[in-house]
């Protein structure tokens, strides 16, 4: 079911693609804000933040990566990056810039809608039962959406926070990439393991003293990831 009142910002310089995306999403009941370039996107979002942002990588002026980073400084809103090719470097760069997910052109409107719905479900999910978890110098205040490491506040995106909470609520349990795609992103069969790998790497850079030799978020070779108590 579509949540009424949901506003989505689409950032795309190709007027034909922008119009088709708008039509497809409006059919789902969402309100669409459009920007033809990065500067306009940041202006629109600064004035009235939307619930989801869809950003094309190849934009005139500011590219999609720069727009993503700028919006991420303002908000933890779910961001989907769009790339014209299935290029690992572009995908990883988009996720490293702070995007929650990506789509490769051409994409089916139903797939785009499914991705948006999944991100919105996670963004609006009820808070977890256990409000405070502590693992050594790592403190997770789930009800407040706050994390600190060695006494210092750590800023996580919404997806990074959800990923950490999923692991922390099940310490020592090994999660496969497929399980994390289902639990954190809300889908599995059409998800990409790179989403998990990049977000795990970003999470480590923020909560581990030595991200190259993590002590908390551990890789279990051939199986997945776990949080070490």
C-alpha positions as CSV (number, residue, x, y, z in Angstrom):
1,X,0.0,0.0,0.0
2,X,1.3,3.5,-0.9
3,X,1.6,5.9,2.0
4,X,-0.3,9.0,1.2
5,X,1.7,12.3,1.3
6,X,5.0,10.7,0.4
7,X,7.1,13.1,-1.6
8,X,9.9,11.9,-3.9
9,X,12.6,14.0,-5.4
10,X,13.9,12.8,-8.8
11,X,17.2,14.3,-10.1
12,X,17.5,13.6,-13.9
13,X,18.7,15.9,-16.7
14,X,17.0,13.8,-19.5
15,X,13.5,15.3,-19.7
16,X,12.1,12.2,-21.4
17,X,13.3,9.9,-18.6
18,X,12.3,12.4,-15.9
19,X,8.8,12.5,-17.3
20,X,8.4,8.7,-17.6
21,X,9.7,8.2,-14.0
22,X,7.3,10.9,-12.8
23,X,4.3,9.3,-14.5
24,X,5.2,5.9,-13.2
25,X,5.6,7.1,-9.6
26,X,2.5,9.3,-9.6
27,X,0.5,6.3,-10.7
28,X,1.6,4.7,-7.4
29,X,0.1,7.7,-5.6
30,X,3.4,9.5,-4.7
31,X,4.0,13.2,-5.1
32,X,7.0,13.9,-7.3
33,X,9.4,16.9,-7.2
34,X,11.7,17.2,-10.2
35,X,15.2,18.7,-10.6
36,X,17.1,18.8,-13.9
37,X,20.5,19.3,-12.3
38,X,22.3,19.0,-9.0
39,X,22.2,22.6,-8.0
40,X,18.4,22.7,-8.3
41,X,18.1,19.4,-6.5
42,X,20.0,20.7,-3.5
43,X,17.9,23.9,-3.5
44,X,14.6,22.0,-3.6
45,X,15.7,19.6,-0.8
46,X,17.0,22.4,1.4
47,X,13.7,24.2,1.2
48,X,11.4,21.2,1.7
49,X,13.0,17.8,2.3
50,X,11.4,14.8,0.6
51,X,11.0,11.3,1.9
52,X,13.1,9.6,-0.8
53,X,15.6,11.0,-3.3
54,X,16.4,9.4,-6.7
55,X,19.6,10.7,-8.2
56,X,21.1,10.0,-11.7
57,X,24.9,9.8,-11.6
58,X,25.6,11.6,-14.9
59,X,24.4,15.2,-14.4
60,X,25.5,18.5,-15.8
61,X,27.5,20.6,-13.3
62,X,27.4,18.8,-10.0
63,X,27.4,15.1,-10.7
64,X,25.3,12.6,-8.8
65,X,28.0,11.7,-6.3
66,X,28.4,15.4,-5.2
67,X,24.6,15.8,-5.0
68,X,24.3,12.7,-2.9
69,X,27.0,13.9,-0.5
70,X,25.4,17.3,-0.2
71,X,22.0,15.9,0.6
72,X,23.5,13.4,3.0
73,X,25.0,16.2,5.0
74,X,21.5,17.6,5.4
75,X,19.5,14.4,6.0
76,X,19.4,10.6,6.4
77,X,16.7,10.4,3.8
78,X,16.8,7.2,1.8
79,X,18.7,7.8,-1.5
80,X,18.7,5.7,-4.6
81,X,21.5,6.3,-7.2
82,X,20.8,5.6,-10.9
83,X,23.6,4.6,-13.2
84,X,23.5,4.0,-17.0
85,X,25.7,0.9,-16.8
86,X,26.4,-1.9,-14.4
87,X,29.8,-0.6,-13.5
88,X,31.1,-1.7,-10.2
89,X,33.2,1.5,-9.7
90,X,30.2,3.7,-10.2
91,X,28.0,1.6,-8.0
92,X,30.5,1.5,-5.2
93,X,31.3,5.2,-5.5
94,X,27.5,6.0,-5.2
95,X,27.2,3.8,-2.1
96,X,30.4,5.4,-0.6
97,X,28.9,8.8,-1.2
98,X,26.0,7.8,1.1
99,X,23.4,6.2,-1.1
100,X,21.3,3.4,0.3
101,X,20.7,1.6,-2.9
102,X,21.2,1.8,-6.7
103,X,19.4,1.0,-9.9
104,X,20.9,0.4,-13.4
105,X,19.2,1.9,-16.5
106,X,17.0,0.8,-18.1
107,X,14.9,-0.3,-15.1
108,X,11.3,-1.3,-14.8
109,X,8.9,1.0,-13.0
110,X,7.7,-1.8,-10.8
111,X,11.3,-2.5,-9.7
112,X,11.8,1.2,-8.8
113,X,8.5,1.2,-6.9
114,X,9.5,-1.9,-5.0
115,X,12.9,-0.4,-4.0
116,X,11.2,2.8,-2.8
117,X,8.6,0.9,-0.8
118,X,11.2,-1.3,0.9
119,X,13.3,1.8,1.9
120,X,10.2,3.6,3.2
121,X,9.2,0.5,5.2
122,X,12.6,0.5,6.9
123,X,12.6,4.3,7.5
124,X,9.2,4.1,9.1
125,X,9.7,0.9,11.1
126,X,8.8,0.9,14.7
127,X,11.7,1.1,17.2
128,X,13.3,-2.0,18.5
129,X,12.4,-3.5,21.9
130,X,15.9,-3.2,23.5
131,X,16.7,0.5,23.7
132,X,20.4,0.3,24.7
133,X,23.1,-2.1,23.7
134,X,26.7,-2.0,24.8
135,X,29.7,-3.9,23.4
136,X,32.9,-2.7,25.1
137,X,33.4,0.9,24.0
138,X,30.5,0.7,21.5
139,X,27.2,2.1,22.7
140,X,24.0,1.8,20.6
141,X,20.9,3.7,21.7
142,X,18.4,2.2,19.4
143,X,15.4,4.3,20.6
144,X,17.3,7.5,20.1
145,X,19.0,6.5,16.8
146,X,22.4,7.3,18.4
147,X,25.7,5.5,18.5
148,X,29.0,6.3,20.3
149,X,32.4,4.6,20.1
150,X,35.0,5.2,22.8
151,X,32.8,8.0,24.2
152,X,32.6,9.9,20.9
153,X,29.4,10.4,19.0
154,X,29.3,8.5,15.6
155,X,27.1,9.8,12.8
156,X,25.6,6.9,10.8
157,X,23.2,7.0,7.9
158,X,19.8,5.4,8.5
159,X,20.8,2.3,6.6
160,X,24.1,2.0,8.4
161,X,22.3,2.4,11.7
162,X,19.7,-0.3,10.8
163,X,22.5,-2.6,9.7
164,X,24.4,-2.2,12.9
165,X,21.2,-2.7,15.0
166,X,20.4,-5.9,13.1
167,X,23.8,-7.3,13.9
168,X,23.8,-6.0,17.5
169,X,20.5,-7.5,18.3
170,X,21.8,-10.9,17.4
171,X,25.4,-10.8,18.7
172,X,27.7,-13.7,17.4
173,X,25.0,-14.8,14.9
174,X,26.4,-15.0,11.4
175,X,24.2,-13.2,8.7
176,X,24.6,-14.0,5.1
177,X,24.4,-11.1,2.6
178,X,21.0,-12.4,1.5
179,X,19.7,-12.3,5.0
180,X,20.9,-8.8,5.5
181,X,19.5,-7.6,2.2
182,X,16.1,-9.0,3.4
183,X,16.3,-7.6,6.9
184,X,17.9,-4.2,6.4
185,X,16.9,-3.3,2.8
186,X,13.6,-5.2,2.8
187,X,14.3,-7.4,-0.2
188,X,16.6,-10.3,-1.2
189,X,16.1,-11.9,-4.5
190,X,16.8,-8.8,-6.6
191,X,19.3,-7.3,-4.3
192,X,23.0,-7.0,-4.8
193,X,25.6,-8.2,-2.3
194,X,27.7,-5.1,-3.0
195,X,25.1,-3.1,-1.1
196,X,26.0,-5.1,2.1
197,X,29.8,-5.1,1.5
198,X,30.1,-1.4,1.0
199,X,27.9,-0.5,4.0
200,X,29.8,-2.9,6.2
201,X,33.0,-1.2,5.1
202,X,31.6,2.3,5.8
203,X,30.3,1.1,9.2
204,X,33.7,-0.2,10.1
205,X,35.4,3.1,9.3
206,X,33.1,4.8,11.8
207,X,33.0,2.4,14.7
208,X,36.2,0.4,14.6
209,X,39.6,1.7,15.9
210,X,41.3,-0.1,13.1
211,X,38.9,-0.6,10.2
212,X,41.4,-2.9,8.4
213,X,41.5,-5.2,11.4
214,X,37.9,-5.0,12.8
215,X,37.2,-6.3,16.3
216,X,33.4,-5.9,16.4
217,X,32.0,-6.3,12.8
218,X,33.6,-9.5,11.7
219,X,33.7,-11.2,8.3
220,X,33.1,-14.9,8.5
221,X,34.7,-16.2,5.4
222,X,32.2,-17.8,3.0
223,X,29.3,-17.2,5.3
224,X,28.7,-13.5,5.9
225,X,29.1,-11.1,8.8
226,X,28.5,-11.0,12.6
227,X,29.0,-8.6,15.5
228,X,31.5,-9.9,18.0
229,X,30.3,-9.1,21.6
